């Protein structure tokens, strides 16, 4: 009985240590900072409001949207930089480079807007984005191209839904304007990916 207790205790310590050593999610950290600044206790509801830096009522949705968009933008740029060098097909290389160009511009606009609104953004990839980054770069050759295009297809479909949500749900006119301005770019990227995927999938 005593040995069993010691084994259980040791397992608990190891699990605790593993939990402490795991890298915190940058998106969650940024959102926690925003919640603290805005006095938001439930960041999962879009109806929760708190006074922002200028005293206006602002829902948690706004900062949630911007933190997620920031991490997604970082993924587009950082993964694009790698794939532009490692892809084997001209289409994948060209698309990856366009991701770097277009999303660097959008990221800079997002950072300027966040500074204006006193919203903290993540400066590194969130857990979900880091997983995509690692999975794509684990592949080589034609498999890397296929994995990248597939990942970007899913990513842009999700991004478009989030940006469309910001256009209709954000309480801030500047945030709505940013989402509205960026949407056509995301939709253009999605169209490129949908045309490109059958060609890339056919490569051996």
Residue pairs with C-beta under 8 A, 6 or more apart in sequence:
23 127
25 126
25 127
26 71
26 122
26 123
26 124
26 125
26 126
27 67
27 68
27 70
27 71
27 122
27 126
27 127
27 128
28 126
29 122
30 67
30 70
30 120
30 121
30 122
31 43
31 63
31 64
31 67
33 120
34 40
34 43
34 60
34 63
34 67
34 119
34 120
35 41
35 43
35 60
35 63
37 53
37 118
37 120
38 50
38 51
38 52
38 58
38 60
38 63
39 50
39 51
40 48
40 50
40 60
41 48
42 48
42 60
43 60
43 63
43 64
44 60
45 60
46 59
46 60
46 61
46 169
47 59
48 59
48 60
49 57
49 58
49 59
49 60
50 57
50 58
50 60
51 57
51 58
52 58
52 117
52 118
53 117
53 118
57 171
58 171
58 172
59 169
59 170
59 171
61 166
61 169
61 170
61 171
62 117
62 119
62 170
62 171
62 172
62 175
63 119
63 120
65 162
65 165
65 166
65 170
65 175
65 179
66 110
66 113
66 114
66 117
66 119
66 121
66 175
67 119
67 120
67 121
67 122
68 126
68 162
69 110
69 159
69 162
69 163
70 107
70 110
70 111
70 114
70 121
70 122
71 122
71 125
71 126
71 128
71 129
72 129
72 155
72 159
73 103
73 106
73 107
73 110
74 107
74 122
74 123
74 124
74 125
74 129
75 125
75 129
75 132
75 133
75 155
76 99
76 100
76 102
76 103
76 152
76 155
77 99
77 100
77 103
77 104
77 107
78 125
78 133
79 96
79 99
79 132
79 133
79 136
79 137
79 148
79 151
80 96
80 97
80 98
80 99
80 100
80 103
81 96
81 100
82 96
82 137
83 92
83 93
83 96
83 136
83 144
83 145
83 148
84 93
84 96
84 97
84 100
86 137
86 140
86 144
87 93
87 96
87 144
87 145
87 148
88 141
88 142
88 144
88 145
88 203
89 142
89 145
89 199
89 200
89 203
91 196
91 199
91 200
92 145
92 148
92 149
92 196
92 200
95 149
95 152
95 189
95 192
95 193
95 196
96 148
98 189
98 192
99 152
99 189
102 185
102 189
106 182
106 185
109 178
109 181
109 182
110 121
110 178
111 121
113 119
113 174
113 175
113 178
114 120
114 121
116 174
117 172
117 174
117 175
125 133
132 151
132 155
135 147
135 151
136 144
136 147
136 148
136 151
137 144
139 146
139 147
142 200
142 203
142 204
145 200
145 203
146 200
146 201
146 203
149 193
149 196
149 197
149 200
149 201
150 197
152 189
152 193
153 190
153 193
153 194
153 197
156 186
156 189
156 190
156 193
157 190
159 186
160 183
160 186
160 187
160 190
163 179
163 182
163 183
163 186
164 179
164 183
166 175
166 176
166 178
166 179
167 176
167 179
167 180
167 183
170 176
170 179
